[in-house]
Amino acid sequence: MAIDMARILAELTHDSLRHTIDRLAADLPAEQRNSVMLNAIWDALVGEELEPGARGWGDYLAFKRAVVQLVGEMAGMRFVEADS
């Protein structure tokens, strides 16, 4: 089934993202709760694997841009680019 990224992004708000991040962080060991990986946020909000090729990569980049923007507007949070 194709990912409806337009719907996911339309439903993504500061509150929904903060709630997701807080919930994911609460499930981590105490010493790791200061960061939540983007792939964990994807899994929680999208729940599907990327489609292969350009379509999937485009969905991922759109999702990442939205998360980066929203996190940047939230007090007490910041997006840190992972180098893996």
C-alpha positions in Angstrom: 0.0 0.0 0.0 1.4 3.4 -0.9 2.1 5.9 1.8 -0.2 8.9 1.8 2.5 11.4 2.7 0.3 14.4 2.0 -2.2 13.2 4.6 0.5 12.4 7.2 2.1 15.8 6.8 -1.3 17.6 7.0 -2.0 15.8 10.3 1.4 16.5 11.7 1.2 19.3 14.3 3.5 20.6 17.1 1.3 18.8 19.6 1.1 15.5 17.8 4.9 15.5 17.2 5.7 16.4 20.8 3.4 13.7 22.1 5.0 11.1 19.8 8.6 12.2 20.8 7.7 12.2 24.5 6.1 8.7 24.2 9.0 7.3 22.3 11.5 8.8 24.8 9.6 7.4 27.7 10.2 3.9 26.3 13.9 4.4 26.1 16.4 3.7 29.0 16.7 6.8 31.2 20.2 7.6 29.9 19.0 7.7 26.3 15.8 9.8 26.8 17.4 13.0 25.6 17.2 12.0 22.0 14.8 10.2 19.7 15.9 9.0 16.3 14.0 10.2 13.2 13.5 6.6 12.1 11.6 5.9 15.3 9.4 8.9 14.7 8.8 7.6 11.1 7.8 4.2 12.4 5.4 5.7 15.0 3.7 8.1 12.7 4.0 6.4 9.2 4.3 2.8 10.2 5.3 1.6 6.8 8.6 1.0 5.0 9.7 3.5 2.4 8.7 2.7 -1.1 11.8 1.9 -3.3 13.3 4.5 -5.5 12.6 8.2 -5.9 9.1 8.1 -4.5 10.2 6.7 -1.2 13.1 9.0 -0.9 10.9 12.0 -1.7 8.5 10.9 1.0 11.3 10.5 3.5 12.8 13.9 2.7 9.3 15.6 3.0 8.8 14.0 6.3 12.2 14.9 7.6 11.7 18.6 6.5 8.4 18.7 8.3 9.9 17.2 11.5 12.9 19.5 11.4 10.7 22.6 11.0 8.3 21.6 13.7 11.0 20.6 16.2 12.8 23.9 15.5 9.7 25.8 16.6 9.3 23.8 19.8 10.7 25.2 23.1 13.2 22.8 24.6 13.7 20.7 21.5 16.2 20.7 18.7 16.9 18.5 15.7 20.4 17.2 15.5 21.5 15.7 12.2 22.8 12.1 12.7 25.9 11.0 11.0 25.6 7.3 10.3 
